[in-house]
Amino acid sequence: WIGHGAVVMPGVSIGNGAVIGSSAVVTKDVDPYMIAVGVPARPLRERFPRPIAERLQAIAWWDWPRDLLESRIADFNDLDRFLEMYGD
């Protein structure tokens, strides 16, 4: 998600699952599942260890059809179980 008042400069890519802090100015690409804050925005920390972020990227649950998401919403409550069920 992108926080209130954040600015993403033209040509900059925000990776899936990244979080941009409020009022941040993003001048460089932000990796998937990274938290970026500040002016200019800088990486604060990863939301998950890189191997987990890579597995989430491979699952690409955000591309699932709405009905599939709705039917499997409970699976999102436990990350380890989710990765076991839908990961490689």
C-alpha positions, 0 to 999 in steps of 0.5 A: 500500500501507499501511505497518505501524501506519498509521491511516487516519481514517474518511471519508478516501480513499486514491487508487489507487497511493498509498503510506502510510508506516509509523505514519502517521496519515492525516487527509486524502484522499491523491491517487492515486500519492502517497507520504504519511508522518508524523503527521499524514500529509503528501504526501512526493512523487509516485511518478510525474509527474502525467501518468503517474499519470493514464494509469495511473489511466485504464488501471485495470489493478487491475480486470483479471481475474486471468487477464488479469493473469497473462497480461500480467505481463511487460508490467509490467516496463517502464513506458514500454512498458506505457503505450504498449501499454495507454494511450490 
